[in-house]
Amino acid sequence: MYGTKGKIDLAFEYQSQASILRPSIHSRRANLTVKFQDLYGFTVEGNVDDVNVLNEVREKVRQQGRVWWALEANKGVNWYLHTTIGQGSALTSSLKFSALANAITLKKLIRKGIPPVLRPKVWFSLSGAAKKKSTVPDSYYDDLTKAVEGKVTPATRQIDHDLPRTFPGHAWLDTPEGHAALRRVLVAYSFRDSEVGYCQGLNYVAALLLLVMKTEEDAFWMLAVLLENVLVNDCYTNNLSGCHVEQRVFKDLLTKKCPRIATHLEALEFDVSLVTTEWFLCLFSKSLPSETTLRVWDVIFYEGAKVIFNVALAIFKMKEDQLIITHHVGEVINVLHTTTHHLFDPDDLLTVAFNQIGSMTTNTISKQRKKQEPEVMKELDQRIRRLNSLKVDDK
């Protein structure tokens, strides 16, 4: 994807090795807004406090890396693959205990963050992408991209329209090479799953996957496992029915987990989906700083889509005191946008998500989805009927 090793590895191998960000002395004294690059090459605007937080995050990344290296030295390179407890009697008690211990250790480690240099292989293994890829011939991705080259569909036209708008200004993504790589991944998937085709939001998800996985093929399989196994069905289909269901589930959870916020926002007649729809469709990639987004994805790929609700609720919870004194919708949106764009320390967010919001099982979320699905489908059906009646009237 990136061509020669130098182009990607010198940029990312890894920027935990990079020099500490140092704003000019004038910026430090005046506390002016400064521009700097984050771990994945995105230009970020912030104040000197933000720069200091990012430096602290980089140090945490280095420390977490040392923990993973120590575990690899002690347990073996792929120890995290041995976390499944078998069902058969052939598995000894000691092996079962070892697998359980590894699973507990892994969950804690992943919530603290996967070192960026290990992310590609850990994600690929734990998400199920490697298993999914193993079910088809090795040449599947290359054959698919060649087979669809030059074909034009509504999906390919929309992809071409969105490419220049995907993280504009990024040093690699916003180049002809970056656009071409992202296009191949998105077009290939649109033909793999014609029901999904392409939906706006996937461009941001696929772009960030490209930056992490470093090869188009691995990014393609990560996108496939995400849409086919991790996220709820129909999130990205034409009518976005799955996304509508998720928004209703989230509103219910907000009422239960953050009742003061929910009551105040209802009084303002603020529909939280105005903000949260983008969070769910783009998996926070347009809203949170890149390393914070990827820390969230670390957990999503291991624990599942329920994590999206934890994180979205945590963003509201972190700003509860500010949100309950807002007077109009614009104020609410401003608080949430400012909060997400300056969440440079992933631990701040994830601590609230898992310690204050509390656990939510996949089963609980599934029950909520089933409860909301009939009403969503009814609304979508009514919308289609209204549109069809308008078309008849126009004739």
Salt bridges, closest charged atoms under 4 A:
ASP9 OD2 - LYS5 NZ 3.10
GLU13 OE1 - LYS5 NZ 3.71
GLU45 OE2 - LYS35 NZ 3.69
ASP50 OD2 - HIS342 NE2 3.79
GLU59 OE1 - ARG62 NE 3.18
GLU59 OE2 - ARG66 NH2 3.68
GLU72 OE2 - LYS121 NZ 3.52
ASP160 OD1 - ARG183 NE 2.54
ASP162 OD1 - ARG165 NH2 2.56
ASP174 OD1 - HIS179 NE2 3.25
GLU177 OE1 - LYS7 NZ 2.68
GLU216 OE2 - ARG184 NH2 2.65
GLU217 OE2 - LYS133 NZ 3.67
GLU228 OE1 - LYS132 NZ 2.87
GLU228 OE2 - ARG192 NE 2.82
GLU246 OE1 - ARG369 NE 2.72
ASP271 OD1 - LYS251 NZ 2.95
GLU278 OE1 - LYS286 NZ 3.45
GLU291 OE2 - ARG119 NH2 3.05
ASP298 OD1 - ARG119 NE 2.82
GLU303 OE2 - ARG111 NE 2.83
GLU320 OE2 - ARG260 NE 2.98
GLU320 OE1 - LYS317 NZ 3.09
ASP321 OD1 - ARG260 NH2 3.66
GLU331 OE1 - HIS327 ND1 3.67
GLU331 OE1 - HIS328 NE2 3.67
ASP345 OD2 - LYS60 NZ 2.92
ASP347 OD2 - LYS60 NZ 3.22
ASP347 OD1 - ARG295 NH2 2.72
GLU379 OE2 - ARG248 NH2 2.49
ASP381 OD2 - ARG385 NE 2.90
